[in-house]
Amino acid sequence: MNILLLSMPDSFEHMPSIVIRMPNGALTSLAGNVDSHHRVAVADLILAQRSVRETVEKLVREWDPQVVGLSVMTFQRKTAIKIIALIRSLKPDVKVVVGGYDPSLASEPYMTDDAGIDFIIRGEGELTFRELVRALENGGSYDTLSGLSYRSGGVWHHNPPRPVHSLDGDEIRLPNRKARVLKGYTMLGRQVDVIETSRGCTYDCSFCSIIAMRGRNFHTYSFERVLADIRDARSNGATSLFLVDDNITLNVHRFEGLCHAIIEAGCNDVEYFIQGMTSAIANHGETLAPLMRRAGFRYVFLGIENILEDDLQFLRASAKNRERGEQGQTLGNATMKAIEHIHRNKMYVVGGLIVGNPGDTRDSVNANLEFARRYVDWPYIQHPTPYPGTPMTKDFVERNLLVNERVEEYDGTTAVVRSEHLEPEEIEFLRWRKERWIKLAYFPNALRHSPGFVLRNGPKMLKYTFRGCNLRTLLGLEDERVAFRRYRELRAAERAYI
């Protein structure tokens, strides 16, 4: 059976695609977990943002798939429905499967006749997709496949959820990276890939879809399996690896063990990028940070979330941002200490902050932006976004603060909710106005890290960072709000991938 797996072209705008084009690890994991006699192609359409229609037409023509699977996030929903319509026009009898956070947590939009979808995989997909492909191949029934919703006779049926996998043993196989049919995954000019060492988190941050998707739990792969995955990524050309774990520092002792395993296996000759908790790095950084650096870690995404306690309370993120003393007592916010450990060991901080929470004023938004300017190397500043199934969504609806229900704009950097003091456009303007200059300040670091790449592509990077602006804007001869309106128009145009 021929299978075509697609991720959507819609991307987060924090970095231009010329700087970072990250592969969708879920698709290669699906490809690695179907039976080996099937012919599978994986296409990350982020690599073809300017030629989505032509690329899909070419792939359908060349691969003649019997099954097409799409991985979809909420802000990609509209694009996914358009791509499905295109595929149906090219091959009306193809079986269409969707999965990912959005179909799992908001199935209804995918169940309309206009959507053209046959199957929805809810939650983790490897085993459900493997069993579905077997059923399609053998003409079996679907009613026993856990985690599957399917259409039959014009009616949708929802099978019981599939239990969260423990990740023990070899039931979930390694990804199949050779199934990729598009090229160009890079990060600052280096070929990049993604690795997964664990799944899940036991915290309950109000903005996060993980808990709604899989509950509060934490499961890990063995180090042997992780090292095999790293070696496979390296053998396929990767020199930078993003460890995509939901919370790799949740178990600090395990993470320390993983660092030692990477060093002992000689796999510290590539650059690693992780997402970490401020509390874990602050409380263990004296020994953990030097170990991370020896293991090859270079970038640390810190979930700072916010520097103001009231906002942390709303985000339910206080616990993971606390520094603790030797007796377990709370000493305060852990952010500064975590940043100091990272910088002292010559690693970079990608600072994740969320501004525009219900109680935010102009001063509180600016306080977080100023913190990012002073202390983080690359800002990853978002606005609270009401993703399906999250506590945040319920809270915003109850407070009547949700003012934009166009899910294609739920990309994290489009403000879609107001605070009790500021309208969404004002919140977004405050972020946009400051963030450009914070990003500009990172350019010397990027030049030291990847001189050839930055010298070749610096003008394009600057054009993207300051899009909407012109010389008059930069000289102060034009109202910045005029440039901001141009920026918003460009963002809207960028969403028209097909």
N, C-alpha and C positions, 0 to 999 in steps of 0.2 A: 504494500500500500504506500502511495506517495503522500507525504504529510508536509504541509508548509506552515511554519510557526512565525508569527509576526509580532513585533512590539511597535508601538505607535511613534510617529515622528515628533509629537508634541514634547517639548522639553522644558525643564525649569530654566529660568533666564539668568541665574546667578553668574554663570560664566558662558562666554560665547562658545559655540560648538567647535570652533577651530581650536580652542584650548582644551576642552574635555568632551570626549564622546565615549560614554561608558556603556558597555554591553549589558543587556538584560540577562542576568544569570539564571532567572527562572526558565527561560526558553531553552538554554543549553542543558539545564537539568532535566526538563521534559524530554528533550531529544535523547539524552543518555539513558532514559528510563523506559522507553518503549522497546519492544522486542527488536533484536538486532537485524532481522530480515527486512524491516521497513526502511524506506528511503525517506530521510528527513532533511529538510532545509530550514535553517533559522535565518531570519532577516530582521535586523534592527533598523527600522525605518528612520531612526535619528541620523543614520548615515546617508540618507537620501532625502533630506528635508525639502530640497528644491525640485525634486523630481519624483514625488510620491506616486502619482498616477502611473507614470511611465514605468517605474520600478515594479509596482504591483502587477501591471499588465504583463511585463516581461517574465516575472517569476511564475505567474499562473500559466503563461504560455509554455515556458520551458519545463516546469515541474509537473504540470497537469495533475494537481493534487486531488485526492479523494476527500481529504480532511484539511481544513484550514483552522488553525488555532490562533487566537489573539489575546495578548496580555494587555489589560486595560486598567489605568488609574482614572480617578474621577474626572480630572480635567481633560482626559483624552477620550472621554465617552463619545462626544459628538463626532470626532474624527474617526473613531472606530466604526460607528454606524455608517458613515460615508464609505469607508473602505470595504465594509461588508457588502454594501449595495453595489460597489464596483465589481467585487469578486463575483457576486451573484449574476451580474450582467454578462460576465465572461464565462462563467461555468455554473449554470443554474442548479445543477444537481449536487453540488459540493456540500459536504457536511461542515457546518460552521460551529466552532466551539469557542467560548470566551471564558476567561478566568482572570484572577488577580483581585486586588482589593475592592475595586468598584463593583464588578459583577457579584462578588461574594457577599458584599454588605448592602448592596442596593440592586437587587436582581430585577425589580419591576421594569425599569426602562429597557431591559434586554429581552423582555418576554412579549413585547408587542409584535403583531404580524409584520409591521413595517421594518422591524429590526432585522429580520431574516436570519435568526439564530436558532440552532437546533439543540444545543447543549450548553449548560452553564456548569462550570466546575467551581465549587465553593470550597474555600480554604486551600490547604496544601494540595498541589496538583499532580505530583509525580505518579502516585499509585492509582489515583482515580483516572488519570488520562491513559495510563498503561492498560487498565482494565476496560476502559471505553473503546480503545483502539482494538483490543481483542474481540470485544462484543461486535463491533462494526465489521471486523474481518470475518467472523464466524457466524454472523447472523443471529447472535444471541440476544437476550433481553437486557434491558437496562435497569430493571426495577430493584436489583440487588446491589447496585453499585453505590456505595456510601459516598457522600459528598457531591452527588450529581443531581442536577435538575435537567429535565428533558421534555421536549414537546412531542406529543403523540396524539394524533387525531384532533389537532387544534387545541388540545388541552395541555397545560403544563403540570408536570408531576415533580415533586420534590422528595428525593430520598433522604433518609436520616443523615446527619453530618458524619463525616469521617473523623474518628478520633485523631488528635494531634499525635504525630509520630515521635517516638522516643529518640530517633536517629541512631539507635544501636544497630549493630550488625551491618549487613551489606544490602539490605532490601532497597534502600535508596542508593542508586549507583552514582558514579562520578558523572559530571557533565560531559556532553559530547560537543567539544568546541570545534571539531572538524566539520560539524554540520552547518557552520556559518557560511553564508554565501555572499555576504558583503564585507568589505574591508575598510579599516580606518579607525579602529578604536584607539584613541590617543589621550594622553594627559600631559600637557606641556611638551608635546613632541615625542613622548615616550609611549610605546605600545602598552596599553593598560588592559587588565582583565579583572574579574571579580572572583572572590573566594568566599565560601561560607564555612564557618567553623562551629556555629551554634545558631539556634533559633529561639526567639521568644524573649520576654522580659517580665519581671514580676512587679514592676511599678505600674501605676495606673494614671499616667499623665493624661489630662483631659483632652489634649489635642491629637492623641495617637490612635491609629487604627489597629495597632497590633493586638491589643487586648480584645477588641471587638472581633477580630479575625480568628484568634486562637486561644484566648483566655490568658490568665496570668500564669505563665510557666516558663521554664528555661531548660532546653535540651541541647546536648552537645555531641558533635562527632568526635571520634577518637583522633588522637594526634597522628596516628598512622594514616588515616584517611585524609586528614587535612594536608599532610605533607605530600601525599600522592596527588592531591588536587593542585597544590602549589607547583609541583614538578611538571604536571601536565600543562598548566598555564605557561610556565617558562618554556617548555618544549614547543609550544605554539607561538613563541615569540614575545611574550609579555615581559617587560622590564619594570613595570609598576603594577602593584596589586592592591585593590580596594577590598578590605575585609568587610563584607556587607552585613555582618551580624547585627541584630537589633540592639544588643547591649553586650558587647564582648567583655567589658570590664565588670560585669555583674558579679562574676566569680573571679576575684583578683588573683587568687592562688592558681587557678587554672590558667589564667592569662599569662602569669609569670612562667608557668610550666610550658605553655605554648611558645613563648619567646625563647626559652632555653632549647626547646626541641628544634625550632627554626635555626638557631645558631649551630647546634650540634649536627644538624643535617646538611649544613652548608647552603641553606636556602636564604641566607641573609645578604645575597648579592643582588637583590632587587629592592625597590622602594615600596614600603607598605603605607597604606592609608587606612585609619580606623575611625570609628565613631566611639567616643568614650564618655563616661560620666565624670563630671568635675569632682564629685566627692571621692571616687575611687582613686583618681590620679592625685588629688590633694592629700589624701590620707596615706597613700602608699608610694607617693612619687619619689621619695628620697632614694629608694632602691629600684622602684618600677621604671621610672623614666630613663635612667642610664641603661637598664636592661633592654628597654624598647629600642633605644637608639642603636645598641649593639646588634639587635635582631634585624635592623634595617628599616625601622619605622621612621617616617619622615613627616607625615601630615597627621594631625589629630583633630578630628571634628569634635569639638566640645559642645555638648548640649547645655549651654549656659541658660538658655531660654529667656531669662530676664534678670536684671540686677536688683529689682525692687521686690521686697518681700510680699507685698499685696498681690502683685501680678503672679509671683510664683505660687501663691496660695490658689489663685484662680486656675492656673495651669496644672495644679496638683504636682508640681515639680520641686517643691521645697526639699523633700527628703533626699533626692538624688543630687542636690546641690549643697549639702551641709558638710562642713569640716567637723571632724570629731576628734576629741582628745583621747589620750591613752585609756581612760576609763569609760570611753563611749559617750562622754558628754558632748553636747553641741557647742561648737566654738564660733559658729557664724557661717557666712557664705563661703563656699570652698573655691570659688572661681579664681580669685587672684592667685592663690597658692598653686592651683593646678596649672595656670598659665606660666607661673614662674618656673615650675619644674620642667615644663615642656620647652620653654625658651632656653633655660640653662643647659639643656641637653641638645641644643641645636635642632629642634624640631619646630614645625610651624603650626600655629593655631588657626583652624578654620572655625570661626565663632558663630554658633547658631543662636540667634536671639529672635524673640517674637514680640512685636510691638503692635499696639492697636487693641489691647485687651479692654474689657468693659469699663474699667475705672481710669483708663489712660487719658492724660491731659497732654497738651503740647510739651510741657516741661518734662513729664515722665518719658515720653517718646524720645525727646532730645537727650535726656540723661542716658538712655540705653545706646543711642547712636554715638554719643560722645565717648562712652565706655568702649564701644567697638573701635572707634577711631584711635584711641590711645593704646589699646592692649591686644587686639586681635590682628592677625596677619591678613586674613581674607574673611570678609564679612559674609555670613549666610543669614541675612535678616529677612524674616518672613512676617506675614500678617496672620492672625488666627483665622483658620479656615474650617468651616463646618463640614468636615468630611462625614460620609454616612456612618452611623453607628457609634460615633464618639460622644462622650459626655459633653464636650464643648458645644456640639450642635444643639443638643437639647437645651443647654443653658442659654445660648444666643436666641433661640426661638422663644423661650419663655420670657426673656427680657425684651423681646421685640427689637433686637439689634441687628437681625439679619435683613439686609436690604437688597441683596443681589443673589438670585437663584439661578443664574446662568453658569452651569457647572463647568463649562469650558474655560471660565475665568478663575476656577478654584486651583490656581497654580502656586499659591503661597505668596506671590509678590504682587498680586492684584488684591487690593483691599475690598472685601465683599461684605464686611460687617462694620457697623459704626461703634464707637465707644459712647459712653454717656456724655462725653464732652466734645467729640470730634466726628465729623463726617468721614466716610471711607476715603474720599478723594484727598482730603487734607492729610489723613494718616499716610496715605501712599506717597503724597508729595513730599512730606517731611523725610521719609525714608529715601526716596529717589534723590532728593537734593543733596543729602549728606553722603549717601553710599557711594556715589561716583568717585568722590575724592578719597574715600577710604580705600577703594579698590586701586586707584591710581598710586597710592602710597606703597602698594605691594609690588609695583613693577620693578624696583631695584632688586628685591629678593628674587623675583622670577627671572630677572636677567642673570643674576649670579647662579641660579639653579640650572637654567636652560638657556645659556647665552645665544646659541645659534638659533633656537626656535624663536625667542623674543625678538632678536634682530630682524628675522625674516617676517614675523607676523605682528610685531608691535603695533604698526599703524592700524591693522584690522582690529586688534584687541582694543585699542583706544577708541576707534570709531564705534565699536559695539558698546563699550562702557559709557560713552557720552552720546549715544544716539538720541536724536531729538534736539541736540544742541548744535549751535553753529558758532562762528567766530564772534558774532555780536553777543551771543549768550555768554561766552567765556570772558569777554571784555566788560561785561556788566552793562552793555548797551541795550539789552533786551530783557524784559521781565522773564524771570525763570519759569513762571507759570505758563507762558506761551510755549517755551521749549518742552515743558512737562506735558502739555496737551499734544504736541507733536510726538513725543515719546509714547504716549498712550495710543495714539493712532497707529504708530508703527507696531506696537505690541499686538493690537487687534489684527493688523494685516498679517503678522507672523503666524497667527493661528489658522490661517486659511491654507492648510497644507494640501487640501484636495477639494 
